[in-house]
C-alpha cells in the first residue's frame, strides 16, 4: 500500500479497520465474515464529517473497499478463508455522478473572489481539467517546445495536457517566481512555527509553492466569498469535460483530454 498514489489514505483506512475490529474483539481476518462486515458498515455510517453530516455512501464504501483489497491481497498470498464475505452485499448504493458546470457569470464570480496569488491555479484547473492533486505543477513537467505538460497523475499514470494558447498565456508570466514549482503564493506575514512536527518558515512578501492543503483552504474561502452554490473543486473537471464534449462532439477525444483510462468514466 505504501506504493499507492494515495498511500496516506490507504494507511489511514487500514489503521481505521485495525482499530475498529480490535475494538470488537476481532484480531484475525479469518474471523471476518458477512456479519462482521455488516457491523463495520453500520459503524461507519454512524460517523459524521467535519460539517456535522453523516458520511456519504462513497466514503463508507471506501472503508469496505479497503477491507476487500486486504482480502484480495491475502488470497493472492494463498491464505484460506472459510467464511469470506460476499462483498457485493456490503457496498452501499451510490447516487449517480452529477454533472455540474459553470454557468452564466459563475466563472467571473470565482475569479473575482479569489486571492490574487491563487487566481492562476484556479484558472488552470478550469482550463486543464486536472484533478486537484495534479495541479501541483513543476517547471520540469512543462515542455514549451512540444507544447505539452507531462506528469504523473492518478494511480501513477502518465498524463499529457496540451498547452493551448490560453494555458500558455496563463503560465508564461509565472516564470521566475520559483525555480521548481509553477504556482506559488506570496506570504502575507512572517511565520515561524511548527505544526504536527512540520516546520513552517515564511518571510512576508516572498513567494512559496502552493500546496494541496493550501489550495483546499484557499478554494473553500473563495467559494464562500464568490456566492457560487453547490460547486465543488472537482466540478472544475466536470466543467472542462462537459464543455469539451459539447465543443468537439467526440467522446474518444474528450477521454484523451481528461486522461481517463476507461471511456466509461468519460461517459
C-alpha positions in Angstrom: 0.0 0.0 0.0 2.9 2.4 0.5 3.3 2.5 -3.3 -0.2 3.6 -4.0 -0.7 7.1 -5.4 -2.9 7.7 -2.3 -0.7 5.9 0.1 -1.5 8.1 3.0 -5.2 7.4 2.6 -4.5 3.7 2.3 -2.7 3.8 5.6 -5.4 5.8 7.2 -8.1 3.4 6.1 -6.1 0.3 7.1 -5.3 1.8 10.6 -9.0 2.6 11.0 -10.0 -1.0 10.1 -7.4 -2.5 12.5 -8.6 -0.2 15.4 -12.3 -1.0 14.7 -12.0 -4.8 14.6 -9.7 -4.8 17.6 -12.4 -2.8 19.5 -15.0 -5.5 18.8 -12.7 -8.4 19.7 -11.7 -9.5 16.2 -8.0 -9.9 15.8 -7.7 -12.2 12.7 -9.0 -11.8 9.2 -10.3 -15.4 9.3 -12.9 -14.1 11.9 -14.3 -11.5 9.5 -17.5 -12.8 7.9 -20.6 -11.2 6.4 -22.0 -10.3 9.9 -18.7 -8.6 10.8 -18.6 -6.5 7.6 -22.3 -5.5 8.1 -21.5 -4.3 11.6 -18.4 -2.4 10.3 -20.5 -0.7 7.6 -23.2 0.3 10.2 -20.4 1.7 12.4 -19.0 3.8 9.5 -22.5 5.1 8.6 -22.8 6.5 12.1 -19.8 8.7 11.7 -20.1 12.4 10.8 -17.8 14.5 8.6 -16.3 17.8 9.6 -19.5 19.6 8.8 -21.6 17.5 11.2 -23.3 15.5 8.4 -23.3 11.7 8.1 -20.7 10.2 5.8 -21.7 9.8 2.2 -22.1 6.3 0.7 -18.9 7.0 -1.3 -16.9 7.5 1.9 -18.4 4.5 3.7 -17.7 2.3 0.6 -14.0 3.5 0.7 -13.7 1.6 4.0 -15.4 -1.5 2.6 -13.2 -1.5 -0.5 -10.1 -1.1 1.7 -11.1 -4.2 3.6 -11.9 -6.1 0.4 -8.5 -5.2 -1.0 -6.9 -6.7 2.1 -8.7 -10.0 1.3 -7.6 -9.8 -2.3 -4.0 -9.5 -1.2 -4.4 -12.3 1.3 -5.9 -14.6 -1.3 -3.0 -13.8 -3.6 -0.7 -15.0 -0.8 -2.6 -18.3 -0.7 -4.5 -17.5 2.6 -7.5 -19.7 3.2 -10.9 -18.2 4.4 -13.8 -20.4 5.3 -16.2 -17.5 5.6 -15.0 -14.8 3.3 -17.7 -12.1 3.0 -19.8 -11.8 -0.1 -18.6 -8.3 -1.0 -21.4 -7.3 -3.4 -23.8 -7.4 -0.4 -21.9 -4.8 1.6 -21.4 -1.8 -0.8 -24.0 1.0 -0.3 -25.8 2.3 -3.4 -24.1 5.4 -4.6 -26.1 8.2 -6.2 -25.4 8.7 -9.9 -22.5 11.1 -10.6 -23.9 14.5 -11.2 -22.8 16.8 -13.9 -22.1 20.4 -12.7 -20.6 23.0 -14.9 -20.0 26.7 -14.5 -22.9 28.7 -16.0 -23.7 32.4 -16.5 -21.3 34.6 -14.6 -20.2 31.9 -12.1 -16.6 31.8 -13.5 -16.3 35.5 -13.2 -17.6 35.4 -9.6 -15.0 32.8 -8.6 -12.2 34.7 -10.4 -13.2 38.0 -8.6 -13.4 36.3 -5.2 -10.0 34.5 -5.5 -6.8 35.8 -3.9 -4.5 37.3 -6.5 -1.8 34.7 -5.9 -4.3 31.8 -6.1 -6.3 33.0 -9.2 -3.8 31.5 -11.7 -4.0 27.9 -10.3 -7.8 28.1 -10.1 -7.9 29.3 -13.8 -5.5 26.5 -14.7 -7.9 24.0 -13.1 -10.6 25.2 -15.3 -8.5 25.2 -18.5 -6.8 21.9 -18.0 -9.4 19.7 -16.3 -6.8 18.3 -14.0 -7.6 16.7 -10.6 -6.8 18.8 -7.6 -3.6 16.9 -6.6 -2.4 17.0 -10.2 -2.3 20.9 -10.2 0.9 21.0 -8.1 2.9 21.5 -11.2 6.7 21.6 -11.7 8.5 23.5 -14.4 10.3 20.3 -15.3 6.9 18.9 -16.4 6.3 21.8 -18.8 7.6 21.3 -22.3 7.3 24.6 -24.2 8.8 23.2 -27.4 6.4 20.2 -27.6 3.5 22.4 -26.4 2.5 19.9 -23.7 2.7 19.2 -20.0 3.6 15.7 -19.0 3.3 14.4 -15.4 2.2 11.5 -13.3 -1.5 11.6 -12.3 -4.0 9.3 -10.5 -2.6 5.9 -9.8 0.9 6.9 -11.1 -0.5 7.1 -14.7 1.3 9.3 -17.2 -0.9 12.2 -18.3 -0.4 14.7 -21.0 -2.0 18.2 -21.2 -1.8 20.2 -24.4 -0.5 23.7 -23.9 -3.2 25.7 -25.6 -2.9 29.4 -26.3 -4.9 30.1 -23.2 -2.7 27.9 -21.0 0.5 29.4 -22.4 -0.8 32.9 -21.7 -1.5 31.9 -18.2 1.8 30.1 -17.4 4.3 32.2 -19.3 4.3 35.2 -16.9 4.8 32.9 -13.9 8.4 32.0 -15.0 10.9 33.3 -12.4 8.5 33.2 -9.5 10.1 29.9 -8.3 12.8 27.7 -9.7 10.9 24.4 -9.3 7.2 25.0 -8.9 4.9 26.8 -11.3 2.2 28.0 -8.9 3.2 30.0 -5.8 1.7 32.3 -3.2 3.1 35.4 -1.6 3.4 35.2 2.2 1.4 38.0 3.8 3.4 37.9 7.1 6.4 36.4 8.7 5.7 32.9 10.1 8.0 30.7 12.1 6.1 27.8 13.7 5.9 24.0 13.9 2.6 22.2 13.3 2.4 18.4 13.8 6.1 18.1 13.6 6.4 20.2 10.4 8.3 23.5 10.4 6.8 26.5 8.6 9.1 29.4 8.0 7.7 32.2 5.7 9.1 35.7 5.1 6.5 38.3 4.2 6.4 39.2 0.5 8.4 36.2 -0.6 6.8 33.5 -2.8 6.4 29.8 -1.8 5.0 26.8 -3.6 1.2 26.3 -3.3 0.5 23.0 -1.6 -2.6 20.8 -1.9 -3.8 21.7 1.6 -3.2 25.4 1.0 -5.2 25.1 -2.2 -8.0 23.4 -0.4 -8.2 26.2 2.2 -8.0 28.9 -0.4 -10.7 27.3 -2.5 -13.0 26.9 0.4 -12.7 30.7 1.2 -13.0 31.6 -2.5 -16.2 29.6 -3.0 -17.8 31.1 0.1 -16.9 34.7 -0.9 -18.0 34.1 -4.5 -21.5 33.2 -3.6 -21.5 30.3 -6.1 -23.6 27.5 -4.7 -23.2 23.7 -5.0 -19.9 23.8 -6.8 -17.0 21.5 -5.6 -13.4 21.8 -6.7 -13.8 18.6 -8.6 -16.6 20.2 -10.6 -13.9 22.2 -12.5 -13.1 18.9 -14.0 -16.7 18.2 -14.8 -17.0 21.7 -16.3 -13.9 21.1 -18.5 -15.2 17.7 -19.8 -18.7 18.8 -20.4 -17.7 21.9 -22.4 -15.1 19.9 -24.3 -17.7 17.3 -25.3 -20.2 20.0 -26.3 -17.5 21.7 -28.4 -15.9 18.6 -30.1 -18.8 16.2 -30.0 -16.2 13.4 -29.9 -16.3 11.2 -26.7 -13.0 9.5 -27.6 -11.2 12.8 -27.9 -12.6 14.0 -24.6 -11.4 10.7 -23.0 -7.9 11.6 -24.1 -8.2 15.2 -23.0 -9.3 14.1 -19.5 -6.8 11.3 -19.3 -9.4 8.7 -18.5 -8.2 5.1 -18.7 -11.8 3.8 -19.3 -14.2 5.6 -21.6 -17.0 4.5 -19.1 -15.6 7.2 -16.8 -15.8 9.8 -19.6 -19.4 8.8 -20.3 
